Amino acid sequence: MRAPWSGAARVLDGKATAAALKAELKERVAALRERGVTPGLGTVLVGEDPGSVKYVAGKHADCAEVGILSIREDLPASATQAEVAAAVDRLNADPACTGYIVQLPLPAGVDTNAILERVDPDKDADGLHPTNLGRLVLRASGPIDSPLPCTPRGCIELMERHGIDLAGRNVCVVGRGVTVGRSIGLLLGRKDVNATVDICHTGTTDLAEHVRRADVVISAAGSSGIITPEMVAPGAVVLDVGVSRVVDPVTGKGRIAGDVADGVDEVASWLSPNPGGVGPMTRALLLANVVETAERSL
Ligand SMILES: Nc1nc2c(c(=O)[nH]1)N[C@@H](CN(C=O)c1ccc(C(=O)N[C@@H](CCC(=O)O)C(=O)O)cc1)CN2
């Protein structure tokens, strides 16, 4: 749902929260630079999908805002597996690049897992390399000294910075994509968060039943309006993460839509707008991963 809405749900304001986080990161980047370390974020973008082009441009604009150097590897949609692998190898070898991401999704002909596994785990700014996902699996408590996936981290940070305590809460995650659904349960179930997690997907027989039991709903399905007001328990916290392209029946124009249907604002206690909720947090947490990796190198 887009904010502002008429219902009573309070806004989980990702734009303002990300701005506060970026201001903190800017100071940490300045401190790193004073000590002779310049963090540098690289991006690999294959093709010209308008969403991906926009997200990558946003990541570079964020770098400029906080003082992180940015490096681009832009390849045509026709790039072969070997050409994408070569771009990854260049960033692995570039000392100015202290962390980087491969923008997803990659074109159909490219083996995504092979590319993600080729990323140097010490430069993996997305936390999606198997070594870093494995560390997340192995370390259920205590500090983690490796990057964590940006959107899951952004969801938790967004709630924490709005005073929402997740300990003992039932969380229903909708979607099992690599950037959100498959890893967020690992983060929510860690001892420092202590939530109980239910992960739903296209094979779930009764989605409404799972959503109704949840204190917190995190929907990353990419299916417009899949979370309806009838499904949501009164007072639940709802995060609208999924993005899909729909045709507006009123204007006839294409537009981006979230997973949360109109009316959920009447039932939920907190709701993240989409846009303006988790998206800006994803970008800010990417910067946090880059800064933390540089700090660990000191
Ligand atoms: N390598 C990765 N690829 C993808 C990831 C990821 O975390 N790593 N996540 C998504 C896309 N994504 C980041 O790359 C992303 C999505 C949305 C936003 C964002 O700020 N959205 C704005 C709206 C922007 C608009 O006007 O369309 C918002 O929600 O307010 C940032 C990053 C898939 N790929």
The ligand as an ORCA input file, in Angstrom:
! r2SCAN-3c Opt
* xyz 0 1
  N      21.983     -8.104     -5.930
  C      20.759     -7.788     -5.529
  N      19.756     -7.763     -6.414
  C      18.514     -7.442     -5.981
  C      18.278     -7.091     -4.625
  C      19.360     -7.140     -3.724
  O      19.215     -6.886     -2.491
  N      20.591     -7.478     -4.219
  N      17.017     -6.650     -4.230
  C      16.040     -6.290     -5.238
  C      16.176     -4.922     -5.822
  N      16.783     -3.882     -4.967
  C      18.106     -3.904     -4.750
  O      18.898     -4.267     -5.546
  C      16.030     -2.733     -4.581
  C      14.670     -2.675     -4.693
  C      13.976     -1.506     -4.365
  C      14.653     -0.401     -3.925
  C      13.971      0.890     -3.627
  O      14.562      1.763     -3.032
  N      12.741      1.050     -4.053
  C      12.015      2.301     -3.871
  C      11.179      2.566     -5.092
  C      12.023      2.830     -6.299
  C      11.144      3.166     -7.471
  O      10.827      4.339     -7.606
  O      10.803      2.265     -8.241
  C      11.106      2.188     -2.653
  O      10.729      1.071     -2.276
  O      10.790      3.241     -2.095
  C      15.999     -0.457     -3.791
  C      16.691     -1.614     -4.111
  C      16.134     -7.258     -6.405
  N      17.486     -7.399     -6.854
*
